[in-house]
Amino acid sequence: MVELTWMKTFVTVADLGNFRKASEALYVSQPTVTVHIKSLEKELGVTLFERGTRFVRLTEEGRVYLPYVKDVLGLHQEGLQQIHSFTQGYRKSLKLAISPLIADTVMPFVLKKYIEAKPEVEISVEIMESAYIEKAVMDEQVDIGFTLLETRHKVLHQTKLYDDQVVFCVPHDGLDTETAPALEVDQLLEDYYLLTHSHPVYWDELMNQIKTNYPHTKTMKVSQNHITKRFIVSGLGVSFLPKSTITREIIEGRMLVVEIPFVDLPEVSTYSLTKYNHSLEQDFIEFVSQFHYQ
């Protein structure tokens, strides 16, 4: 019978092309590596490696066998992980892909509430740009994607979770909101950089309006929403951000929202994507939909 340790040794030697390096990687002696390979070759009745004085490489039989061994080891590892999850009390699992901008809203609070309500569900989260989330769902790398982009694939199930108003965000001037004079947009765009492209949807159209109505605006491209917010709070720039992403900064008095004339500010949407309408995925989406994101 072929042993898993022999398989692991075989894959390691194949990947490293060297018995000594394989022994170091596996924390066993080099003779042990040799014994494992010879035992596997005897069990299979074939030679898996060509051995030279300075090289070790797969034979034709070895190349044919290698992907199957990797599949077996992968399934074994997956089984171990499932058993580990089961012993921890998990009975189900959900893999989520979340856009960085969505993760910057109330989503962490929502996840905490879900975990408290459903302790038997194991949650794993991958923060991923919206442009890649659709493919991750299609390829079944994740169960649910939370994205800023509508899907183009009819095989995917899309749910709009909420709409979000884009607002003009500036550093707080330290003055009392009730008594301070109104901030002049022209002056703000002259004093600060306009931090752009932190959202994948609205910036191109918005920049056309800005260039037309405020032609002397200086811009700086900053692709991440949380960095854009940090730059605004630090007094480096101003930007247009979805309102749900700046709630904390407004409450804490670190940022202001200013009306901007001659610019039509858009609404943006957030979507969930799934490939299958399984009950666990639908229950999670319904749970997320209950919360107010403004």
Helices and strands as residue ranges (DSSP letters): H 4-16, H 19-26, H 30-44, E 49-51, E 56-58, H 60-87, E 92-98, H 100-103, H 107-117, E 121-127, H 130-138, E 144-147, E 157-171, H 185-191, E 193-196, H 203-213, E 219-221, H 225-233, E 237-242, G 243-246, H 247-251, E 255-258, E 267-274, H 279-289
